[in-house]
Amino acid sequence: MTQTDRLIEEVWKRGLSITPAQAYERYGCLALHSRAAEARERGFDVRCKIRTSNGHRYGEYSLPVEQQHAKEA
């Protein structure tokens, strides 16, 4: 199972969001933006919301509600 597969099944389809730091810690993923792009190529509408904490900006990736429990095409 690839990192993209795991992110789709274990995070996004469950209605959760994930940051790059969390993706690295949980999955060893160094390029969450690339995994999100791969999921988009498979038809998932992965969205990124920019967050700011302590002056640092980072992305938080999630799926819209209508795709959270969908089966992969």
Contacts in CASP RR format, 6 or more apart in sequence:
PFRMAT RR
TARGET T0000
AUTHOR 0000-0000-0000
METHOD contacts of the structure
MODEL  1
MTQTDRLIEEVWKRGLSITPAQAYERYGCLALHSRAAEARERGFDVRCKI
RTSNGHRYGEYSLPVEQQHAKEA
1 9 0 8 1.000
3 23 0 8 1.000
3 27 0 8 1.000
3 28 0 8 1.000
3 29 0 8 1.000
3 35 0 8 1.000
4 35 0 8 1.000
4 38 0 8 1.000
4 39 0 8 1.000
4 42 0 8 1.000
6 27 0 8 1.000
7 18 0 8 1.000
7 23 0 8 1.000
7 27 0 8 1.000
7 29 0 8 1.000
7 32 0 8 1.000
7 35 0 8 1.000
7 36 0 8 1.000
7 39 0 8 1.000
8 39 0 8 1.000
8 42 0 8 1.000
8 44 0 8 1.000
8 72 0 8 1.000
11 17 0 8 1.000
11 18 0 8 1.000
12 18 0 8 1.000
12 39 0 8 1.000
12 44 0 8 1.000
12 46 0 8 1.000
12 61 0 8 1.000
12 62 0 8 1.000
12 63 0 8 1.000
12 67 0 8 1.000
12 68 0 8 1.000
13 63 0 8 1.000
13 67 0 8 1.000
13 68 0 8 1.000
13 69 0 8 1.000
13 70 0 8 1.000
14 68 0 8 1.000
15 62 0 8 1.000
15 63 0 8 1.000
15 65 0 8 1.000
15 68 0 8 1.000
16 62 0 8 1.000
17 49 0 8 1.000
17 60 0 8 1.000
17 61 0 8 1.000
17 62 0 8 1.000
18 26 0 8 1.000
18 32 0 8 1.000
18 60 0 8 1.000
18 61 0 8 1.000
18 62 0 8 1.000
19 32 0 8 1.000
19 51 0 8 1.000
19 58 0 8 1.000
19 59 0 8 1.000
19 60 0 8 1.000
19 61 0 8 1.000
20 29 0 8 1.000
20 32 0 8 1.000
20 33 0 8 1.000
20 58 0 8 1.000
20 59 0 8 1.000
21 58 0 8 1.000
23 29 0 8 1.000
23 32 0 8 1.000
23 35 0 8 1.000
24 30 0 8 1.000
24 32 0 8 1.000
29 35 0 8 1.000
32 61 0 8 1.000
33 48 0 8 1.000
36 46 0 8 1.000
36 48 0 8 1.000
36 61 0 8 1.000
39 46 0 8 1.000
40 46 0 8 1.000
42 72 0 8 1.000
42 73 0 8 1.000
43 73 0 8 1.000
44 63 0 8 1.000
44 67 0 8 1.000
44 72 0 8 1.000
45 63 0 8 1.000
45 64 0 8 1.000
45 67 0 8 1.000
46 61 0 8 1.000
46 62 0 8 1.000
46 63 0 8 1.000
47 61 0 8 1.000
47 62 0 8 1.000
47 63 0 8 1.000
47 64 0 8 1.000
48 59 0 8 1.000
48 60 0 8 1.000
48 61 0 8 1.000
49 59 0 8 1.000
49 60 0 8 1.000
49 62 0 8 1.000
50 57 0 8 1.000
50 58 0 8 1.000
50 59 0 8 1.000
50 60 0 8 1.000
51 57 0 8 1.000
51 58 0 8 1.000
51 59 0 8 1.000
51 60 0 8 1.000
END
